[in-house]
Amino acid sequence: MFEQEIEKYECIRDTYQQQVANRMGQKQWMEYNEILFSAHSCAIEGNSFTVDDTRILREQGMAMVPVGRSLLECTEMADHFRAFDYMVSHLDHPFDETLLKETNRLVMEHTQSYRTPGAMAGEYTTEDMAAGDTVFGDHDKLIARIPSMMSSTERAISNGLHPMVVAAKWHGYYEYLHPFRDGNGRTGRLLSNFILLRAGHPLLIVKLKDRAAYISALRQIRAEGTDEHLVAFFFKTAVERMKDELAQKKRNTLPLVFF
């Protein structure tokens, strides 16, 4: 299953790695990804930061609040930077509950008390939840499934299942369980990329323009009991990103005519 998606993805991944990722150097490559990924992942949750706003904050810190952005949004973005940095520097960490909880703790460290008073960043919810038009399941029963979810994902990685398939399947099931009071989306997208980065693959960046398709694919898991739509979405999103950046590289290498 997913053979065609895997073939299409792998056909472009090596070219992308050689022509884009490797030629930037590791430090610049990760800084570029951190800004782009953080901007879009937080935007999906309602943050109004643009990519340029995110770059300014990353480079100059909280001393430079972009015009028109709230302090809460700045704090949320700064927390996301710390969670991203933690993820990248702990790729040798087992894929377990400790990693999951610490990632969520960092994502929500300085905004949890404002958004959901009484809740603790990095701790599972103590009550049932709803979001938008979705009523989630019994939180006790859902949270009880997390240890097996994490261990089965670690086994799937070790058994050679394609990293993009693992990342998508884990992401879909994790969002279905929705174990934290807040920050589940950002936490889930970070750890999906943990799976990809540990396998040496480029990051998957779900852009704000694709939010509706992304949410729809997640909803299909609840509506139809299948994650194949989300797996297909992950592959499509990854391929489109690589194609776009390869095209940018080619276009921006062309000579300019001055006179």
Buried (B, 14 or more C-beta within 10 A) or exposed (E): EBEEBBEBBEEBBEEBBEBBBEEEEEEEBBBBBBBBBBBBBBBBBEBEBBBEBBBBBBEEEEEEBBEEBEEEBBBBBBBBBBBBEBBBEBEEBEBBBEBBBBBBBBBBBBBBEEBBEEBBBBBBBEEEBEEEEEEBEEBEEBBEBBEEBBBBBBEBBEEEBBBBBBBBBBBBBBBBBBBBBBBBBBBBBBBBBBBBBBBEBBBBBBBBEBBEBBBBBBBBBEEEEEBBBBBBBBBBBBBEBBEEBBEEEEEEEEEEEEE
